[in-house]
Every structure is written in C-alpha cells, then in structure tokens.
Amino acid sequence: MVFLLIFTLESVPASGASVFPFPGSSSEALSAAAFSPDSLTIRLEGEREGIVLRWIAPPLFSCLTYTVERAWTTSFSTTAALQWKEVGTVPGICNVSEYIPYSFVDPLSTDITTGRIRYRLSGETLGGWEFEFYSEDHLLALPDRIELVDLYPLPASQVLTVSLAVQQPRAAILQLFSSAGRRVMRMDFPLESGVSTRTIELGSLPAGAYILEVRSDADVLRKMVQVMR
C-alpha cells in the first residue's frame, strides 16, 4: 500500500527575499525565499522559540508524496528556514509538470493576537495553497484544541502514524471513514499534555479515499488519507 499525505512540517537552513513582518516585533520577519517543483524555502529572521509551519495543500495535490526532514531549533537569532521536498509521485495518478510553476502573493490574513500569518501559494492549475506560520509562545494563548502535528505512512508495514498535540490531557476517539461515510475503524486515543502519537494498523483496507477523524467533546479534527495498492 501507498499512503498519500496532504501536508508536512520541515526545517532546514536557507536564504530568502520578499520580507513580511511577523506579529509581535518589528525586528522579526518571515520571507518567501524560493519555490521549485522540488522545494519551498522560507527565511525566518529575528529571535523566537518554537517556530512551527503548518502546510495546507489543496486536495488535488494529494497525488504527490513527501518526506519530512526536521531540525528543531530553540531560537532563531539570525536566519533559519523551513522547507518541504518532493520525493516522488504515484505512477498513473498525476503528471508533476501540470503543477508548476507557483509563486507567492501577499498574506491572506494576519492575526496579531495569536501571532499567526497565513500566506497563499498559487499555481497555474491549482486553486491555491495555504500555510500558517506561528510560534509556540503565541499558541499557548489560544483556546485548547486538537492540533495535528504529523501524519505519515509506513507502507511496508501497512500502518499509518498520527501525532496530535493538546495543552491539557483529555480523552479522544480516532475514527476512519470511507468516502461514502461508512466507518471502517474506531479506537480510543487518550491525549497527554503535549504531543501524543498513535500507530494505526490498516491491514487489508481496500484502496480509496478515507477521512481520518479525531473527536474530543466538541473539538473535531478531520484529514483526508488516500490509500492505494
């Protein structure tokens, strides 16, 4: 089986241009450095702890697969960058050339109270990409809600690994639904303060699109997972 993801989190050194201010300090900045079919690079300037990039790809982009290469740093005192890399395509699903070129445009929105900036990356054949850039210290001021930290496959062993984060421990239920809305899996997922990880055995699950749902009281998180043979 091959499992396709719809967003990743990564961090590597690089340089950039086109600087935008980051909420909280005029000395801190985020800049779009470069984009190619293989990578997107963003430069961070200033001093801040716990930088996080949330990448939200459009549904059509689920035809590509990615690898995550993280390098966490406690502070960015000079310059650092975030980057994602393409590692391959699933044969017969899409043509990579249909998805280039892309370019950055101005921020969609800036929320000073939460310290988030949202940008859109647009392309010729896609409706647009979005990612949120924020810091851990600002995140602590937000209402406690489930945050998806990581979602990645291990095709050889036919499992899916999900990492979630909450501020306070709570009970949660993880479910997997078919595209027709039929529930194919249900399991308890106790969430500890911080990041909790659970590995899901998919076994002989038929190929197709599925919705991964995590529910805790009124807090619900859903992500699409594409399973192929």
C-alpha positions as a Markdown table, in Angstrom:
| # | Residue | x | y | z |
|---|---|---|---|---|
| 1 | Met | 0.0 | 0.0 | 0.0 |
| 2 | Val | 1.0 | 3.6 | -0.6 |
| 3 | Phe | -0.5 | 6.4 | 1.6 |
| 4 | Leu | -0.6 | 10.0 | 0.4 |
| 5 | Leu | -0.3 | 13.0 | 2.7 |
| 6 | Ile | -1.7 | 16.5 | 2.4 |
| 7 | Phe | 0.8 | 18.5 | 4.4 |
| 8 | Thr | 4.2 | 18.3 | 6.1 |
| 9 | Leu | 6.3 | 20.2 | 8.6 |
| 10 | Glu | 10.0 | 20.8 | 8.0 |
| 11 | Ser | 13.0 | 23.0 | 8.9 |
| 12 | Val | 16.4 | 23.5 | 7.1 |
| 13 | Pro | 18.9 | 26.4 | 6.6 |
| 14 | Ala | 18.5 | 28.7 | 3.6 |
| 15 | Ser | 18.3 | 32.3 | 2.4 |
| 16 | Gly | 15.5 | 34.4 | 1.1 |
| 17 | Ala | 13.9 | 37.6 | -0.1 |
| 18 | Ser | 10.5 | 39.4 | -0.1 |
| 19 | Val | 10.3 | 40.1 | 3.7 |
| 20 | Phe | 7.0 | 40.4 | 5.6 |
| 21 | Pro | 6.7 | 41.5 | 9.3 |
| 22 | Phe | 6.0 | 38.8 | 11.9 |
| 23 | Pro | 3.4 | 39.8 | 14.5 |
| 24 | Gly | 4.9 | 40.8 | 17.9 |
| 25 | Ser | 8.1 | 42.6 | 16.9 |
| 26 | Ser | 9.3 | 44.8 | 14.0 |
| 27 | Ser | 12.7 | 43.1 | 14.2 |
| 28 | Glu | 11.2 | 39.7 | 13.3 |
| 29 | Ala | 10.3 | 38.8 | 9.8 |
| 30 | Leu | 9.2 | 36.0 | 7.5 |
| 31 | Ser | 10.3 | 35.9 | 3.9 |
| 32 | Ala | 9.5 | 33.8 | 0.9 |
| 33 | Ala | 12.9 | 32.7 | -0.4 |
| 34 | Ala | 12.4 | 30.3 | -3.3 |
| 35 | Phe | 10.0 | 27.8 | -4.8 |
| 36 | Ser | 10.5 | 25.0 | -7.3 |
| 37 | Pro | 8.9 | 21.7 | -8.1 |
| 38 | Asp | 11.2 | 20.1 | -5.5 |
| 39 | Ser | 11.2 | 22.6 | -2.6 |
| 40 | Leu | 9.8 | 25.6 | -1.0 |
| 41 | Thr | 12.1 | 27.7 | 1.2 |
| 42 | Ile | 11.1 | 30.4 | 3.7 |
| 43 | Arg | 13.5 | 32.6 | 5.7 |
| 44 | Leu | 12.9 | 33.5 | 9.3 |
| 45 | Glu | 14.6 | 36.5 | 10.9 |
| 46 | Gly | 14.5 | 37.5 | 14.5 |
| 47 | Glu | 14.6 | 35.7 | 17.8 |
| 48 | Arg | 11.7 | 33.4 | 18.7 |
| 49 | Glu | 11.2 | 30.0 | 20.2 |
| 50 | Gly | 9.3 | 27.0 | 18.9 |
| 51 | Ile | 8.7 | 28.0 | 15.3 |
| 52 | Val | 6.1 | 25.9 | 13.6 |
| 53 | Leu | 5.0 | 25.8 | 9.9 |
| 54 | Arg | 1.6 | 24.3 | 9.1 |
| 55 | Trp | 1.3 | 23.4 | 5.4 |
| 56 | Ile | -2.2 | 23.0 | 4.0 |
| 57 | Ala | -2.1 | 21.6 | 0.4 |
| 58 | Pro | -5.1 | 21.6 | -1.9 |
| 59 | Pro | -6.9 | 18.3 | -2.4 |
| 60 | Leu | -5.6 | 17.8 | -5.9 |
| 61 | Phe | -2.1 | 17.8 | -4.6 |
| 62 | Ser | -2.6 | 14.5 | -2.7 |
| 63 | Cys | -1.3 | 12.8 | -5.8 |
| 64 | Leu | 2.3 | 13.5 | -4.7 |
| 65 | Thr | 4.2 | 12.0 | -1.7 |
| 66 | Tyr | 6.6 | 13.8 | 0.6 |
| 67 | Thr | 9.3 | 13.2 | 3.1 |
| 68 | Val | 9.7 | 15.1 | 6.4 |
| 69 | Glu | 13.2 | 16.3 | 7.4 |
| 70 | Arg | 13.0 | 18.2 | 10.7 |
| 71 | Ala | 15.7 | 20.2 | 12.5 |
| 72 | Trp | 14.2 | 21.8 | 15.6 |
| 73 | Thr | 15.9 | 24.9 | 17.0 |
| 74 | Thr | 15.2 | 26.6 | 20.3 |
| 75 | Ser | 15.6 | 30.1 | 18.8 |
| 76 | Phe | 16.3 | 31.9 | 15.6 |
| 77 | Ser | 18.8 | 34.6 | 16.5 |
| 78 | Thr | 20.0 | 35.2 | 12.9 |
| 79 | Thr | 18.4 | 33.4 | 10.0 |
| 80 | Ala | 16.8 | 30.0 | 9.5 |
| 81 | Ala | 14.4 | 28.5 | 7.0 |
| 82 | Leu | 11.6 | 25.9 | 6.5 |
| 83 | Gln | 11.4 | 23.7 | 3.5 |
| 84 | Trp | 9.5 | 20.8 | 2.1 |
| 85 | Lys | 10.7 | 18.4 | -0.6 |
| 86 | Glu | 9.0 | 16.2 | -3.1 |
| 87 | Val | 10.3 | 12.6 | -3.0 |
| 88 | Gly | 8.2 | 11.0 | -5.8 |
| 89 | Thr | 4.9 | 10.6 | -7.4 |
| 90 | Val | 2.5 | 7.7 | -7.6 |
| 91 | Pro | 2.5 | 6.2 | -11.1 |
| 92 | Gly | -0.6 | 6.9 | -13.2 |
| 93 | Ile | -2.1 | 9.4 | -10.7 |
| 94 | Cys | -0.8 | 12.7 | -11.9 |
| 95 | Asn | 1.8 | 14.5 | -14.0 |
| 96 | Val | 4.2 | 16.7 | -12.0 |
| 97 | Ser | 4.6 | 19.1 | -14.9 |
| 98 | Glu | 0.9 | 20.0 | -14.5 |
| 99 | Tyr | 1.6 | 21.5 | -11.1 |
| 100 | Ile | 4.3 | 24.2 | -11.9 |
| 101 | Pro | 5.1 | 27.0 | -11.8 |
| 102 | Tyr | 4.0 | 28.5 | -8.5 |
| 103 | Ser | 4.5 | 32.0 | -6.9 |
| 104 | Phe | 4.0 | 33.7 | -3.6 |
| 105 | Val | 1.5 | 36.5 | -3.2 |
| 106 | Asp | 0.7 | 38.8 | -0.3 |
| 107 | Pro | -0.5 | 37.4 | 3.1 |
| 108 | Leu | -4.2 | 36.4 | 3.2 |
| 109 | Ser | -4.5 | 37.4 | 6.8 |
| 110 | Thr | -2.6 | 38.4 | 9.8 |
| 111 | Asp | -3.9 | 37.8 | 13.4 |
| 112 | Ile | -1.8 | 39.8 | 15.8 |
| 113 | Thr | -3.4 | 38.3 | 18.9 |
| 114 | Thr | -2.4 | 34.7 | 18.0 |
| 115 | Gly | 0.8 | 35.5 | 16.2 |
| 116 | Arg | -0.2 | 33.7 | 13.0 |
| 117 | Ile | 0.4 | 34.8 | 9.4 |
| 118 | Arg | -1.3 | 33.0 | 6.6 |
| 119 | Tyr | 0.0 | 33.1 | 3.0 |
| 120 | Arg | -1.3 | 31.7 | -0.2 |
| 121 | Leu | 0.9 | 30.0 | -2.8 |
| 122 | Ser | -0.9 | 30.0 | -6.1 |
| 123 | Gly | -0.2 | 27.9 | -9.3 |
| 124 | Glu | -1.3 | 27.6 | -12.9 |
| 125 | Thr | -3.5 | 24.6 | -12.5 |
| 126 | Leu | -4.3 | 24.6 | -8.7 |
| 127 | Gly | -6.8 | 26.7 | -6.8 |
| 128 | Gly | -4.0 | 27.7 | -4.4 |
| 129 | Trp | -2.0 | 26.6 | -1.4 |
| 130 | Glu | -2.1 | 27.9 | 2.2 |
| 131 | Phe | 0.2 | 27.6 | 5.1 |
| 132 | Glu | 0.1 | 29.1 | 8.6 |
| 133 | Phe | 3.3 | 30.3 | 10.4 |
| 134 | Tyr | 3.1 | 30.8 | 14.1 |
| 135 | Ser | 5.2 | 30.4 | 17.3 |
| 136 | Glu | 4.7 | 28.1 | 20.3 |
| 137 | Asp | 4.5 | 31.0 | 22.8 |
| 138 | His | 1.6 | 32.5 | 20.9 |
| 139 | Leu | -0.1 | 29.1 | 20.5 |
| 140 | Leu | -0.2 | 28.8 | 24.3 |
| 141 | Ala | -2.6 | 31.8 | 24.4 |
| 142 | Leu | -5.1 | 30.1 | 22.1 |
| 143 | Pro | -8.1 | 28.0 | 23.3 |
| 144 | Asp | -7.0 | 24.4 | 23.9 |
| 145 | Arg | -7.9 | 22.4 | 20.8 |
| 146 | Ile | -6.5 | 19.4 | 19.0 |
| 147 | Glu | -3.6 | 20.2 | 16.7 |
| 148 | Leu | -2.4 | 17.8 | 14.0 |
| 149 | Val | 1.4 | 17.6 | 14.4 |
| 150 | Asp | 2.2 | 14.8 | 12.0 |
| 151 | Leu | 0.5 | 12.3 | 9.7 |
| 152 | Tyr | 2.8 | 9.9 | 7.9 |
| 153 | Pro | 2.8 | 6.4 | 6.4 |
| 154 | Leu | 5.0 | 3.3 | 6.7 |
| 155 | Pro | 3.8 | 1.5 | 3.5 |
| 156 | Ala | 6.0 | -1.6 | 4.0 |
| 157 | Ser | 4.3 | -2.4 | 7.3 |
| 158 | Gln | 0.9 | -1.1 | 6.2 |
| 159 | Val | 0.4 | 1.3 | 9.1 |
| 160 | Leu | -0.4 | 5.0 | 9.5 |
| 161 | Thr | 1.1 | 7.1 | 12.3 |
| 162 | Val | -0.7 | 10.1 | 13.7 |
| 163 | Ser | 0.7 | 12.6 | 16.1 |
| 164 | Leu | -1.6 | 15.1 | 17.9 |
| 165 | Ala | -1.0 | 17.9 | 20.4 |
| 166 | Val | -3.1 | 19.4 | 23.1 |
| 167 | Gln | -2.4 | 21.7 | 26.1 |
| 168 | Gln | -4.2 | 19.6 | 28.7 |
| 169 | Pro | -4.8 | 15.8 | 28.9 |
| 170 | Arg | -8.1 | 14.7 | 27.5 |
| 171 | Ala | -9.9 | 11.6 | 26.1 |
| 172 | Ala | -10.4 | 11.4 | 22.4 |
| 173 | Ile | -11.7 | 8.9 | 19.8 |
| 174 | Leu | -9.9 | 8.3 | 16.5 |
| 175 | Gln | -12.1 | 7.0 | 13.6 |
| 176 | Leu | -11.6 | 6.3 | 9.9 |
| 177 | Phe | -14.4 | 6.7 | 7.4 |
| 178 | Ser | -14.8 | 5.6 | 3.8 |
| 179 | Ser | -15.6 | 8.3 | 1.1 |
| 180 | Ala | -19.2 | 7.1 | 1.3 |
| 181 | Gly | -19.3 | 7.9 | 5.1 |
| 182 | Arg | -19.1 | 4.3 | 6.4 |
| 183 | Arg | -17.0 | 3.9 | 9.5 |
| 184 | Val | -14.2 | 1.3 | 9.0 |
| 185 | Met | -12.2 | 1.8 | 12.2 |
| 186 | Arg | -12.7 | 3.2 | 15.7 |
| 187 | Met | -10.2 | 3.4 | 18.6 |
| 188 | Asp | -9.7 | 5.3 | 21.8 |
| 189 | Phe | -6.8 | 7.8 | 21.6 |
| 190 | Pro | -6.0 | 9.3 | 25.1 |
| 191 | Leu | -4.2 | 12.6 | 24.6 |
| 192 | Glu | -1.5 | 13.6 | 27.0 |
| 193 | Ser | -0.3 | 17.2 | 27.6 |
| 194 | Gly | 1.9 | 18.0 | 24.6 |
| 195 | Val | 2.3 | 15.5 | 21.7 |
| 196 | Ser | 0.7 | 12.1 | 21.6 |
| 197 | Thr | 1.4 | 9.5 | 18.8 |
| 198 | Arg | -0.6 | 6.5 | 17.8 |
| 199 | Thr | 0.1 | 3.9 | 15.1 |
| 200 | Ile | -2.9 | 2.6 | 13.2 |
| 201 | Glu | -2.8 | -0.9 | 11.6 |
| 202 | Leu | -4.6 | -0.7 | 8.3 |
| 203 | Gly | -4.2 | -4.3 | 7.3 |
| 204 | Ser | -6.2 | -5.2 | 4.2 |
| 205 | Leu | -8.1 | -2.0 | 4.0 |
| 206 | Pro | -9.4 | -1.5 | 0.4 |
| 207 | Ala | -7.8 | 1.2 | -1.8 |
| 208 | Gly | -9.6 | 4.5 | -1.9 |
| 209 | Ala | -10.1 | 7.9 | -0.1 |
| 210 | Tyr | -10.7 | 7.9 | 3.6 |
| 211 | Ile | -11.4 | 10.5 | 6.2 |
| 212 | Leu | -9.4 | 10.4 | 9.4 |
| 213 | Glu | -11.4 | 11.9 | 12.3 |
| 214 | Val | -10.3 | 12.7 | 15.9 |
| 215 | Arg | -13.1 | 13.7 | 18.2 |
| 216 | Ser | -12.9 | 15.0 | 21.7 |
| 217 | Asp | -16.1 | 16.6 | 23.1 |
| 218 | Ala | -17.0 | 19.4 | 20.7 |
| 219 | Asp | -13.4 | 19.5 | 19.2 |
| 220 | Val | -13.2 | 17.6 | 15.9 |
| 221 | Leu | -10.3 | 17.3 | 13.6 |
| 222 | Arg | -10.6 | 15.7 | 10.1 |
| 223 | Lys | -8.0 | 14.9 | 7.4 |
| 224 | Met | -8.1 | 13.1 | 4.1 |
| 225 | Val | -6.0 | 10.0 | 3.6 |
| 226 | Gln | -5.6 | 8.3 | 0.2 |
| 227 | Val | -4.9 | 4.6 | 0.3 |
| 228 | Met | -3.7 | 2.9 | -2.9 |
| 229 | Arg | -2.4 | -0.6 | -3.7 |
